[in-house]
Amino acid sequence: MPLSDAFLRGPRAGFGPGYSAITAATRPGVVATAEPELDFGIRRLAPGEACAESHPRESAWVLLDGAAVLEFDGRTVAVSRRSLFDEPPTVWHGGPGSPVTVRAGSNGAEWAVVRTANVRSFGARLYLPADLRPEYRGAGLVQNACLRNVRLIFDATTRPESNLVLGEVVNYPGRWSSYPPHHHDQPEIYHYRFTHPDGYGHAELGDDVVKVREFDTVVIPPGLDHAQVSAPGYGMYYLWMIRHLPGNPYTGFTFAPEHRWTLDPARQGWRPSDLPPDLA
């Protein structure tokens, strides 16, 4: 996949009202085997605006900002989110044809919407912040330089009927995530946000590196090693999504062999010897 197809620059002023498509299940000119087979976009609802749907594809709605009321399966649930960085996600996930109505609160709401084909029929589920536990990966390794908060929303273990794997990462300022670099057979999508409008980071795509900013998206081809780093002072968030391949579901990843040694607590690399104790 050419880098121009992998790096999708977002609108610097943010997404407009309504639905903004970012990726489609198939895109003209892109090699089919490198496609994530995902429809992904941002849906912004104006204050009080409602959206009712029963989509033929499996769908997940991830609340990014604002407040809303969800109506599905005879339930009415009020949800809200003020910070991608300090609050776990709220996610509505339904099988093909699952009806849902999303009504924005008085200040509107912004959602990430992910869809994919699925021949299985299954009911809807609402994931609330209290349902999701943070996983602090990289703790104690390489001077905590790759410590991050990984929020797995669901995968093949917890939602086996789904064709999706969905999660978030909070990448701390100046640190790495998706590290050591790793790869898997399934294409993946990362969508980025930052704690400050001028925030940025770098995303590795094999030997290529792209500078990512607020609202950018990266499509990671299958089998390509990838890792991320955020510039000092800027927290970086990304929503990550994977579609299971037919007969080859996503069950994990393979670290780049040349960097696996960083996972060994007894081999933590060079430490500067000239730093005063209060800086070491």
C-alpha positions in Angstrom: 0.0 0.0 0.0 1.5 3.4 -1.0 2.1 5.8 1.9 -0.5 8.2 0.4 -3.2 5.5 0.9 -2.0 4.7 4.4 -1.9 8.2 5.8 -5.2 10.0 5.8 -4.9 13.6 6.8 -7.7 15.0 8.9 -9.3 18.4 8.7 -7.3 20.8 10.8 -10.4 22.6 12.0 -12.1 19.4 13.0 -15.0 17.5 11.4 -18.1 19.3 10.3 -21.7 18.4 11.2 -23.2 15.2 10.1 -21.2 12.2 9.0 -17.7 12.5 7.7 -16.4 9.3 6.0 -12.8 8.5 6.6 -12.4 5.0 5.3 -14.6 2.7 3.3 -14.7 -1.1 3.2 -13.2 -0.9 -0.3 -11.5 2.0 -1.9 -10.7 2.3 -5.7 -7.1 1.7 -6.5 -6.1 0.2 -3.2 -5.0 -3.5 -3.1 -7.8 -5.5 -1.6 -5.7 -7.6 0.6 -4.4 -4.4 2.3 -7.8 -3.0 3.0 -9.2 -3.1 6.6 -12.7 -3.8 5.2 -14.0 -1.2 7.6 -16.3 1.7 7.1 -15.0 4.3 9.6 -16.0 7.9 10.1 -17.0 10.7 12.5 -20.6 11.6 13.3 -21.2 15.0 14.9 -24.7 15.6 16.2 -25.9 19.1 16.9 -27.5 19.9 20.2 -30.8 17.9 20.5 -30.2 16.2 17.1 -31.3 12.6 16.9 -30.1 9.8 14.6 -32.1 6.6 14.4 -30.8 3.6 12.4 -30.9 -0.1 11.9 -27.8 -0.5 9.7 -27.3 -3.7 7.7 -23.7 -3.9 8.9 -22.3 -4.7 12.3 -21.8 -1.3 13.9 -20.0 0.3 16.9 -20.5 3.9 18.1 -17.7 5.2 20.3 -18.5 8.4 22.2 -15.6 10.9 21.8 -17.1 14.0 23.3 -20.4 15.4 24.7 -23.6 13.8 26.1 -26.4 11.8 24.5 -29.3 9.5 25.2 -29.3 6.1 23.7 -32.5 4.1 23.0 -32.2 0.4 22.1 -33.8 -2.9 23.1 -36.4 -1.1 25.2 -33.6 0.7 27.2 -33.0 4.4 27.5 -29.5 5.3 28.8 -27.9 8.7 29.3 -24.2 8.8 28.6 -21.5 11.4 28.5 -17.8 12.0 28.0 -15.7 15.0 28.7 -12.1 13.7 28.2 -10.7 11.1 25.9 -7.6 11.1 28.1 -9.0 10.9 31.6 -12.2 8.9 31.0 -12.7 5.3 29.7 -15.0 5.0 26.6 -18.7 4.5 26.2 -19.4 2.3 23.2 -22.7 1.0 21.7 -22.1 -2.2 19.6 -24.8 -4.0 17.7 -25.1 -6.8 15.1 -26.5 -6.3 11.6 -29.9 -4.7 11.7 -29.7 -3.8 15.4 -31.9 -0.7 15.9 -30.6 2.3 17.9 -31.5 5.9 18.4 -28.8 8.4 19.4 -30.0 11.8 20.7 -27.4 14.4 21.5 -27.5 16.5 24.6 -27.6 20.3 24.9 -24.0 20.8 23.7 -24.1 18.2 21.0 -22.0 15.0 20.7 -19.2 13.6 18.6 -19.0 9.8 17.8 -16.6 7.6 16.0 -18.6 5.1 14.0 -17.1 1.7 12.8 -18.9 -0.8 10.6 -18.1 -4.0 8.9 -19.9 -6.9 7.2 -21.1 -9.8 9.3 -23.4 -12.7 8.3 -24.1 -13.5 12.0 -27.0 -12.0 13.8 -26.5 -10.9 17.4 -27.9 -8.4 19.9 -26.7 -5.0 21.0 -24.4 -4.3 24.0 -23.5 -1.1 25.7 -20.0 -0.8 27.2 -19.9 1.8 29.9 -16.7 3.3 31.5 -17.1 1.1 34.6 -17.1 -2.0 32.5 -13.6 -1.4 31.1 -10.4 -1.7 33.1 -7.2 0.1 32.0 -4.1 -2.0 31.1 -0.8 -0.2 31.8 1.5 -1.8 29.3 5.2 -1.2 29.3 5.5 -0.5 33.1 9.0 -1.0 34.3 10.5 -1.5 30.9 13.1 0.7 29.2 12.9 3.3 31.9 9.1 3.4 31.5 9.6 5.1 28.1 6.8 3.0 26.6 4.3 3.1 29.5 0.8 3.7 28.2 -2.8 3.0 29.0 -4.4 0.4 26.7 -8.2 0.2 26.9 -9.5 -3.0 25.1 -13.2 -2.6 24.5 -13.9 -6.0 23.0 -12.1 -8.7 21.0 -12.6 -12.3 19.9 -12.6 -13.5 23.5 -15.3 -11.2 24.9 -17.4 -10.8 21.7 -16.8 -13.9 19.6 -19.8 -13.2 17.4 -18.2 -9.9 16.2 -16.0 -9.4 13.2 -14.4 -6.4 15.0 -11.7 -5.8 17.6 -11.9 -2.4 19.1 -9.8 -0.4 21.6 -8.2 2.8 22.6 -4.7 3.9 23.6 -3.7 6.9 25.7 -0.1 7.6 24.8 1.6 9.7 27.5 3.6 12.8 26.5 7.1 12.0 25.1 6.6 8.2 25.4 6.0 5.3 23.0 3.2 2.9 22.5 2.6 -0.1 20.3 6.1 -0.8 21.4 8.2 -2.9 20.8 7.1 -2.6 17.2 4.8 -5.4 16.3 2.8 -6.8 13.4 -0.2 -9.0 12.6 -1.9 -10.5 9.6 -5.0 -8.2 9.8 -5.0 -4.6 8.6 -5.7 -2.0 11.3 -6.8 1.6 11.6 -5.6 4.2 14.1 -7.4 7.5 14.5 -5.6 10.2 16.5 -6.5 13.0 18.9 -4.2 15.2 21.1 -4.4 17.1 24.4 -3.6 20.3 22.6 -4.5 21.5 19.1 -0.8 21.8 18.2 0.0 18.3 19.5 1.7 15.8 17.2 3.4 12.5 17.2 5.1 10.1 14.8 3.7 6.8 13.5 5.9 4.1 12.1 4.7 2.1 9.1 7.6 -0.3 8.6 10.5 1.8 7.6 8.3 4.8 6.8 7.4 7.4 9.4 4.5 9.9 9.2 3.9 12.9 11.4 0.4 12.6 12.9 -1.7 15.5 14.2 -5.2 16.0 15.6 -7.9 14.3 13.5 -5.5 12.3 11.4 -6.0 8.6 10.6 -3.5 5.9 9.6 -4.3 2.6 7.8 -1.8 0.0 8.8 -1.3 -2.7 6.1 -1.1 -6.4 7.2 2.2 -7.7 8.3 3.8 -4.3 8.7 5.7 -3.5 12.0 4.2 -0.4 13.6 4.9 1.8 16.7 4.0 5.3 17.8 5.5 8.1 19.8 4.1 11.4 21.1 6.0 14.6 21.2 7.0 15.8 24.8 4.2 17.9 26.4 1.4 16.4 24.3 -0.8 13.5 25.3 -1.8 11.4 22.3 -5.0 9.3 22.0 -5.8 6.9 19.3 -8.8 4.7 18.6 -7.7 1.4 17.1 -9.9 -1.0 15.1 -9.2 -4.4 13.4 -11.5 -6.6 11.4 -11.0 -10.4 11.7 -9.9 -12.1 8.5 -12.0 -15.0 7.3 -10.5 -18.1 8.9 -7.8 -16.0 10.6 -9.2 -14.0 13.5 -7.1 -11.4 15.3 -5.8 -13.1 18.5 -2.7 -11.0 19.1 0.5 -9.8 17.5 4.1 -10.6 16.9 6.9 -8.4 18.1 9.7 -7.4 15.7 12.4 -9.9 16.7 15.3 -7.4 16.8 13.5 -5.4 19.6 12.1 -8.2 21.7 15.0 -7.9 24.1 13.4 -4.7 25.5 10.7 -7.0 27.1 13.3 -8.6 29.3 13.5 -6.8 32.7 17.1 -7.9 33.1 18.1 -6.3 29.8 16.9 -2.7 29.8 19.5 -1.0 27.6 21.8 1.9 28.2 21.3 4.2 31.1 23.2 7.5 31.2 25.8 7.5 33.9 26.4 11.3 34.0 23.0 12.4 35.3 22.7 13.7 38.8 20.5 11.4 41.1 17.5 13.7 41.0 17.4 13.5 37.2 18.2 9.8 36.7 
